Amino acid sequence: MIDVNRFCPGCMGEATGDRYCNVCGYDYTSKNPVEALNVRFLLNSRYVIGKVLEQSSEGFTYLAFDTETNTPVDIKEYFPLGMSVRYPDKTVAAKSNVDSFYYNEGLLEFIDLNRKLSRLENVAIFPILSIFEDNGTAYSVMNHNTGITLSSFLERNGNILKWGQARPLFFPLIETIVTLNENGIIHGGISPESISVGRDGKLRLTNTNIIKTRFASENFATAIYPGCAAIEQYSAEKGNIGSFTDVYGIASTLFRVLLGTLPPPANERMNNDKMSISSAIAGDLPRQVLTALANGLQVKIGDRTQSIVKFRDELVYGDTYDNIQKAEARKNAQTAADPGRDISSNTAPAEKPRKNKSSSLKYAGIAAGVTAGLFIILIIGAMIMFPKLRSAVLGEQKSDTGNSSSSTKTSTSQNESEEDDTPVIDPSEKLYSVPELTGKKFAEVIEDKNKNTEDNKYENFKITISDRVYSSTYSKGCICSQSIQAGKGMPKDTEIRVVVSLGPEKLSVPDLYGCSEEEALLMLCKSGFQYNNIKVSRESYDPTKPASKVISQKPDAGKKLSPDESITIYVNSYTGPSETETEIGED
């Protein structure tokens, strides 16, 4: 029997002292927030819960003690802020006034995200040791973080670092972000608050939350960091978020580390994009670092460095990634034209030096590619200015997806298509062909829209969700219809409203026999059934059937149900023969 009272909830050492811990000073009369698990609660028959380390829009993070490994751990619990309720028996569910569709989607995303993180090796994050479901929600267990935030580290160490100090610290972290992005994980919250400085001097990325919390939303509370959050995170559509969002986060964090202050919030920079840097500081920074920061901090997605790989290369090389590629292409072309020519020392013709009217330091920030909104760095006198983007660019800046309606049709009898509402066209305007959207995944359309490619057929249009409906024709997340027919010529930035499918109104119950409880729950949720309506019974005991597995279900497999109907799975309480029984059987 585990004696939970012997642990101090503040440090997970032996509880000493009458009221205060002799080691950490924790007050034993303290309590966790009313919605959190109680201190010394035994979770999953293994983990002794301690104090709450953090409450975020995703849920609680607890200090805990693993009684099997005898080590302190950190445990994250899915308990989205403002959406969840905890009952007296400690079970968790969506509040009655909350759309359970979004709540359950978030739960599945939490499980999927932590499973992906658990498979990553040799990266600068705290390893995920275990993922399990209990109390109607999900938990992830990770090594205990004994470090401090990068913000606290800077405050204790002179507020800024020189590039020579920051470079060896940040490149392993940047490689970790590359790995995350390559595995389909966008952090979306990179900042001095989400980076831990360990006792070993290494930086580790923390607070890897579900992406639903990383953009403005009426469903999930928003967990973004002003100054480090990109402009697309202030939009209501999560489809806007991509690797370029993490570029903005790491660029703004480096800006803070090297220059002593965060950039102004991105939504404020839309109207005033002026940032000042002391020339005494900037004069010590290599040109490529200033260039990388300038390109990574572009407000508009299309003008920003598009991937962490490109951002990393701009920090390493003294030129932009695109210009490096152009130089390689030029060398290859010259080699093809004159194979015998030695091009090892070949250089491009030097540009004529420009006269600077100011008699001080001069830097020009090299823009990413050949985008219209050049982000120019000028060191003038005692200051370097990140000047305002061209007014024309700011005037054209619009939300990439706009606001979406969250209204949901609950019946397939409603019309899945919209009437063509083509606006009046000025004959003098340049027209662009409306792309075919019906049948495509909305998230993939938005992802492709934000890619900086020459053949981007979506970038000239504003694509927004007008409604979501159940559909037996289109799978969940696919576009059922569009407000303007494909092929029509329309002006730039015309809004195309789309209807997105919630999947079929009736779902087929999968066959769960032989699955573990966890596998069965995941299978049902992925099939579209609501987590809160899935009941688990362990009262059955049958030694003739698989131990600790699902041995029956109600309704039966193959039956058609609506996503909000109840399903009960019966898990065999028979766990298998004991060691003694096995030995007797073998004899």
N, C-alpha and C positions, 0 to 999 in steps of 0.2 A: 504494500500500500504506500503510495507516494504522500509524504508529509509536505503539503504545499506551504505550511506556515513557517517552515525553516528557511525559506528564501526571502531575501530583501527585494521588494519590487523595484527598488531604485537602482540596484547594481547586480542583482541575482547572485550575490554572495550569501554567506550564512547570515541570517538575521541576528544582529547583536544589538544590545542596548534596549532600554525599556520602551522609549517612544521614538528615538531617532537612531538610525543606523550609525554605528561607530565608524564605518568605512566611508559611506557616501553622504551621510546626513539626511537621508530620506526620512520623512515624517510618516510613521506607520499608520497614522490616522487619515492620511491623504487618500483620496479616491480618484479613480479615473472619471472622465466625463460621463454623464449619465447615460449616453447612448452607447458607450464603449463596453467591452467586457470588463468585469470586475478584476481588480488585482488579485492574484493567487487563484484565479479560475483555472481549472485543469482542462486544457483544450486537446481534443482528440486522444484523451487518455495518456498524453505524453508531454505536452508543453505547459509549463506553469507560466501564466500571463503576469507580466509586471506592468510598469507604468506605460502610459501612452507617450511615445516619442514624437509622433506627428499625427495631425488630423488634416487630411487633404480632401480635395473634391472626389478622389477615388475611394477613400476610406481611412481606416486607422492603421498606424504602424506601432506595434508594441515591442518593448523589450521582453524577452521570454527566456525560459531555461528549458533546454532539451534534456529530459531525464534519461534518455537512452544514450546520448553521447556525453552527457555531463558538461555541456558547454552553453554559454549564453548565445542566443540567436535573436534576430529581428524578424518579426512576423507581420506581413501586410494582410489586412482583411478587406475584402470587397464590401464597402459600406458607403456608397456614393452619397455625398453631402446633400441633404435636403430631399433625397429620394427614398431613404431607407427608414425602416422602423425595426426596433429590437423588442421582441416580446419577453415576458417574464422568464420563459424557459430558455432564453438566450438565442432563440431562432431569429433569423433575419428575413425580411421580405420587403417588397416595394410598398410604399405608402398607398393608401386607398385612393388618393387623388392623383397618383402618378401613373403615367403611361407605362405599363409593365413591359411593353414591347421594347422600349429603349433600355429599361432596367435590365432585362434579361439579355439583350444584345451586349450590354456592357459587361455582364457577368461572363458570358462566353468569350468576349474579347480579353477580359482579365486572365482567364484560364489559358487561352491561346497565347497571349503575350508572354506569360511567365513560363509556359512550356518552351517557347522559342528561346527565351533567355537561358533556360536551364541547359539547353544544348550547346550553347556557345562556350568556347574554351579560350584561355589565354587572352582575355579582353579585360579592359579596365572597368569592370563592374563588380559588384558583390555577387558571388555565385548563388544561384537559386538551388537550394538543397532539397526542397520538397514542395510539392503542390498537392493540396487535398481539399475536399469539400466537407463541410460540417456545419451544423446549425443553419442549414438552408442557404449558405453562402460559400465563398471560396477563400483559401488562404495560400500564401506563398511564404516559404521559410528561407532565410538567407543568413549568411555569416553576419555576426554583429559588427556594426560600423563603429569603430572606436576613434574615428577621425573627426575633424572639424570642417566646417564649410570653407570654401575658398574665400568667401567674403570675410569670415572671421580671421582666416590666415593672413589676408592682406592687411586687415586692420592692425594686426599684431606685428607686422613686418614692413612698416614704412609705407603702406598703401599701394605701392606700385612695384613691379619687377622690371628689370631690364630685359631686352629680348634674349640676351645670352643666358639669362636665368630661366626665362619662360620657355624657351625653345625645347630643351630636353624634357621638361615637364609635360608640355602640351602635345607633342607629337605622338606619344603612345595613346593619349586620350583621343586625338583626332583619328588615329587608326581604328580605335574602338567604334567611333561613330560611323566610319566607313563600313565596318563589319555589320553593325546594326542595320544600316540602310540597305546593304546587300542582302540581308536576311528579311527584308520587308518591314523593318521596325523603324519608325520615325519617332524620335524622342519628343520633340516639340516643346521641351521645357529646359533647354540647356541654358544655364546661367551660373553666376558665382554661388547661388544658393543650392544648386543641384549637383555641384562638384565637391567631392570630399577630398581633403588632404590628409592622408594617413600618417601614422607614426613612422612609416618607412619612407616618407617623403614623396610617395606616389599619388597621382591624381586618379580618382575613380568617379565614374558617372553614377549618380543616384537618381531617385524619383522618376524611374521609367514607368510612367503611368499609361493607362489606356488613352488612345488618341481622342476619344470623345471628350476628355476633360481639357484638351489643348486648344480649343477654339470656342468662340462665343456661341452659346447655345441656350435655348430656353429649357432644355431637358436636363443637361448636366451642368453643375457649377463649373466655372472656368478656372483652370489653374495655369495662368500664364504670368510671366514676369515682365512688367513694364521696363522698357529699355532693351530687353532681350527677345521679346515676342515680335514676330514678323507681322506685317500688315495683314496678311491673309488669315491670321489667327483672330483678328477682330471681326471677321466675316462669320456668317452663320452656317457656312457650308464646309464640313470637314474635308470635302474632296479637294480643297485648295491646298492642303498641307502635303508637303513632299520633302525630298532631300534638301531643296533650297531653303526650307524652313529651318532645318538644323544648321545650314550654312549661316543664316542670319544669327542664330543663337550663339554659335561658337565665335563668330566674328565680333559680336557685341561683347562677349565675355572677354576675349583677347583685348578688345578696345579698353575695357575696364581695367584689366591687369596691367597693360602697358602705359595707359594714359591717366589712370586714376579716377575716372568717372565713367558712368554708363552713357551711351547715346540717349538722346531724348526718346520717349515712347514713339513707336512707328506711326501711330495714328496722329500724333502731333506733328511729326515730320512731314506729313502730307501737305501742311500749310506753311511750315517754316522749317526748311531743311538745312539750317545753318548750325554748324558745330565748330567750336574753337578748340585748338590744341596748342599748348605751349611749344614754341619752337625749340626751347631748351631740351624738352623731352623728345619731340619728333626728330630733332637733329641726330639723335642717337639710334634711330630706327632705320634699318635697311630699306631701300626704296621698295623692294618687292613686298615687304610687310605692309607698308602704307597702301600699296596697290591692292593687295589681297583684302585688306580691311575695307577700302573704298568699294571694291566690287562686291564684297560679301554683305555690305550694309546698304546696298541699293534698296530703296523702298519698294519699287515696282518689281514684281516677280520676274518679268521678262528681261529686266536689265541686270538682275542679280546673278552671281555665280550659281550655276544650276546644281552642282553636286559637291559633296565633301572632298571627293578625289581632286576635282579641279581647284578647290580652295586650298587643299594641301599643296598642290603643285605650284600654285602662285606664291605660297609662303616660302617654298624651297627655291624656286628659280627667280631670276631677276627680270622676268618678263611674264606676260600673261600666258595662260595655258593655250589660248587660241593662237597667239603669236608664235609660241614654240612649235605648234603643229604646222603653221604656215612656213616657218623657217625650214622644218624638215621636208615639207612638200617642195620648197624651192630648191633645196639641195638635191632631192631625188630627181627633180626635173632637169637640173643642170647636169647631173650624172648621166641621165638618159640622153641628153643632147650631145654631150662630149665625154664619152666614157673614159678617155685618157687624161682628163683634166684632174689635177689635184685640188679638191675642194675642202681640204682639212682646215684651211685658214680662210675660207670664203666668208665674207661678210656682206651684208646688205649695204647699198650706198648710204653714206651718212647724210642725215638731214641737215639743212642749214640751221645753225643755231638761231633761236628766236631771242630778240632783245626783250628783257623783262624791264618794264618801266619802274618797278620797285628795285631798289639797290640791295636786296637781301637775298636770303635763301630761296631756291626755286625747286619745286617738285611738281610733276604732273602725274596725277593718278591715271593709270592706263585702264580704260573702260573694258569691261568684259565683252569680247566680240566687237561688233560695230553697232551697238545699240544706240538709239536716238538720244536717250537721256544720259549723257556722259557725266560721271561723278568725278569732278576734277578736284585734286588736292593742290592747293597753292600755299606755300609758306611765304607770307608777306610780313616783313618787319619781324615783330616778336611773336606772331601768331601764324598758325596754319588754318586755313578755312576750308571746311567741307561745305561749299556754297549750295545755294538753293538750286534744285533741278530746274530746267527750263520751264517757264510758265506754261508753255504749250503742252509739255508732258504732264504737268500737274493738272492742267485743265482737262486732259483726256483721261486721267486716272479714274478708273471705276472699279467697283467690286467685281471680281472675276465671276462670281456666281449669283450675287445678290441674295436677297432674303428668300427663304423657302417656306412654303406653307406646311404646317404639320398636320393639317386636317387629314383624316383617314377615312376612306370609304370602307364600310364593313360588309359589303355585299358585292358579288360579281355581277349582279343585275344592273349595276350602274354602268354607264357608258365609259369605256376605258379611253376613248379618244376625245380630242378637243377640236372645235371648229377652227379652221384656218383664219387667224385674225391678223393678216398681213397689214402692216401700217402703210399709210400713204407715203410714196417714194418721190423724192425730189429728182427730176430727170437728170440734173447735173451731177448727182452723187455717183461715186464709184460703187459698183455692186459686186457682191461676193456670193458665190453659190452656197445655199443652205445645205449643210451636210445631212446625211441620213443618220438619225439618232435612234429610231425605233428598233428595239431588239438588242441594243448595246447596253452594257453595264454603265450606270450613271457614274460610278466612281472612276471607272477606266476612262470615260469620256473626259471628265474633269482633269484627270491625271495627264492625259494626252494633250489637253488644251493648254496646260501650263508648261509643256515641253518646248524648249527653244529649238525647233526644227524648221527647215525651209518648207516642208510640205504639210505644215500644221493646218488642217482644214477646220479646226474649231476656234482658233484664236481670234477670229474676227467677229465672234458672236458672244453675247452674254447668255449663258444657259442656266436657267433656274428651275427649281421644282415647284410646280403649282399644286400638286396633289399626290397622294399615295393611295393605291387601291389594291384590293385582292384581285389576283388574276390567275386563271388556269392556263392562260396562253403563254405568259412570260414569267420566267423564274424570278425569284426574289432579287431586287436590286436592279432589274433591267427596266429600260424605258419602254413604256407601253405606247405612248403617243407623243407627238410634238405639235406645238401650236402653229408652226409654219411648215408647209410641205417641203420635203427635200428637193433640191434642184432649183428652187426659186432664187432669183437674184435679189439680194437685200443689202442695204448700206452697212458699213462697219458699226459694230457694237449694237446691232439689233438684238433685242431680247427674244430668245426662243424658250417658251415655257414647256416643260415636259411633265408627264405623269409617270411615276415610278411604281413598279410592282412590289407588293408585299408578299408575293407568292400566292399559291392557291388558298382559297377559303377553307377547303377541306383537305386535311393531310392524312396520309396513310400511316398507320401505327406500325413501326418497325418490329421485327422479331427480336426480342431481347433475351431469349432463353440462353443460359450459359454465360451471359455477360456479367462482369463485376458490377457492383452498384454504381461506381464512378463511370464505367463505360456505358451503362444503360442511360444514366442521366445525360451524359454528353450526347449520346446518339439521339435521344428525344429532343433535346434543345436544338441540336443542329438540324433536326427534321422540321423544326419550327414551332414545337410545342412550348408553352410557357412554363418556366421553371417552377413558379409558385404553385402550379396545379399538378405537379408530379408528386405523388405520395409514395413513400417507401415503407413496406411492412417487413419486419424480420421475425414474425411470429411462427412462420412455417419451419418445421424440422423434419427433414427427410434424408436419411443416410444413403438412400438409393439414388439420389440425384447430386449434381455437382455441388461441392461444399462451398459455402459463402458466395454463391452465384444466384442469379435470377432464375427461379424455377417455374414461375408463372407470372402472368400479367393480366390486367383487366383495364380496358377491353383487349380482345385477342389481336394478334398481329394481322395486319391487312385491313382492319376496320378503318373507315374514313371518319375523322373527327375534325372539328374546328380547333384552331390553335389554343383556345382558352378552355377547352373541356378537360376534365380531370382524368388522369391515368394513374393507376396503382401498380407498382411492381413489387413482387414478393421475393425477398431474398432469403435463401436457405440459411437458417440459424445454425445448422449443422456445419461445423468448421473442419471436419475431418477427424480421423482416428488420433487418439493421443499417442505419445511415444510408447507408453506401456502396451497399448492395444496393438500397435504396429509390431513390437517385438514378439508378442504372443502369437500374432498371425504368422510371422516369419518362421517361428519355431514349428 
